[in-house]
Amino acid sequence: MGIGVSVFLLALGAILTFAVQAEVSGISIDVVGIILMVAGAIGLLLTMLVFGRRDTTAGETVVRERDVY
């Protein structure tokens, strides 16, 4: 799950939880919204942990030199 999907799940969950006032028998829209927000937050954290640490190898920090144009 990427950053875009995680943010989408967070936004959709927030809309369902805070903006929608409809009632459906057998399902709580508020609970579905909270579940989507939690799933989006977990996905965002995992994405940032996995893809945010690309500059480290085996616990050592790799220093990259910047290209100057």
C-alpha positions in Angstrom: 0.0 0.0 0.0 1.5 3.3 -1.0 1.2 6.8 0.4 -1.6 7.7 -2.0 -3.8 4.7 -1.0 -3.1 5.4 2.7 -4.1 9.0 2.4 -7.2 8.0 0.4 -8.3 5.6 3.1 -7.7 8.2 5.8 -9.8 10.7 3.9 -12.6 8.3 3.1 -12.7 7.1 6.7 -12.9 10.6 8.0 -15.7 11.4 5.5 -17.7 8.4 6.5 -17.2 9.0 10.2 -17.7 12.7 10.5 -19.7 13.8 7.5 -22.2 11.1 6.6 -25.3 11.0 8.7 -27.0 8.1 6.9 -28.1 4.9 8.6 -27.8 1.4 7.2 -29.4 -1.6 8.9 -26.8 -4.2 10.0 -23.8 -2.0 9.6 -22.4 1.1 11.4 -21.0 3.6 9.0 -19.1 5.3 11.8 -17.3 2.0 12.6 -16.5 1.4 9.0 -15.0 4.9 8.8 -12.9 4.4 11.9 -11.6 1.0 10.5 -10.7 2.7 7.2 -8.8 5.5 9.1 -6.9 3.0 11.2 -6.0 1.0 8.1 -4.8 4.1 6.3 -2.7 5.3 9.3 -1.1 1.9 9.7 -0.4 1.7 5.9 1.1 5.2 6.0 3.3 4.4 8.9 4.5 1.1 7.3 5.1 2.8 4.0 7.2 5.5 5.6 9.2 3.0 7.6 9.9 0.8 4.6 10.5 3.4 2.0 11.7 6.2 4.2 15.0 4.4 5.2 16.6 3.8 1.8 19.8 5.5 2.8 20.7 2.9 5.5 22.4 -0.4 4.9 22.9 -2.9 7.7 22.5 -0.2 10.4 25.1 2.1 8.8 24.2 5.4 7.4 25.3 6.0 3.8 26.2 9.5 3.0 25.3 10.5 -0.5 27.0 13.3 -2.3 24.7 15.8 -4.0 25.0 16.5 -7.7 25.7 20.1 -8.4 24.7 21.5 -11.8 
